[in-house]
């Protein structure tokens, strides 16, 4: 598609439930990022893929968070045993660039708003 | 990481007014983008501007990389300009965005 697509748009989970969030990047984009945005704050980095390789997962807040991109296109962010503090908007972004630190434009998806009750 | 500071945190304008938003960053960068987050949460890319000046309609942006700041100018503001404006940077030794805390703009009719 023309943009980065994320699904579902909204997700309500009961505390302790596992959730899976999907990101379809722009076709051909090598780099894919996940960000977490708490209410009233700027997005914060979670993890980065270059093709299927997860090169940086330093932002994942705990071992309950897991991300994958097995074929180098679609990515899934999984959160196990959700807690209330996981409530946030999860944003996915992709870019064409492959070199570390390369400057080019990033395109963000509309995000998934996760509410844990 | 890179520290990104945006000012002002909140801004209220009357429709038709002009404004300047500022972004300061703590290290050299090879990517700087301004985003507008609309009320539905979508981050819309406004400018990719690691240095220099760009204009797009009523919006323009200038980045002075040597002095580590960027400015976003909004002229003749409209109610549809309301939302949160984020500055985000990527450093030479990183491959991820560091975001500021945003400027929340409210344009009143």
Interface residues (C-beta under 8 A of the other chain):
Chain A: X31 X33 X35 X41 X42 X43 X44 X45 X48 X55 X56 X59 X89 X91 X93 X100 X101 X102 X103 X104 X105 X106 X107 X108 X110 X111 X113
Chain B: X4 X30 X31 X33 X35 X40 X41 X42 X43 X45 X48 X50 X86 X88 X90 X91 X92 X93 X94 X95 X96 X97 X98 X99 X100 X101 X102
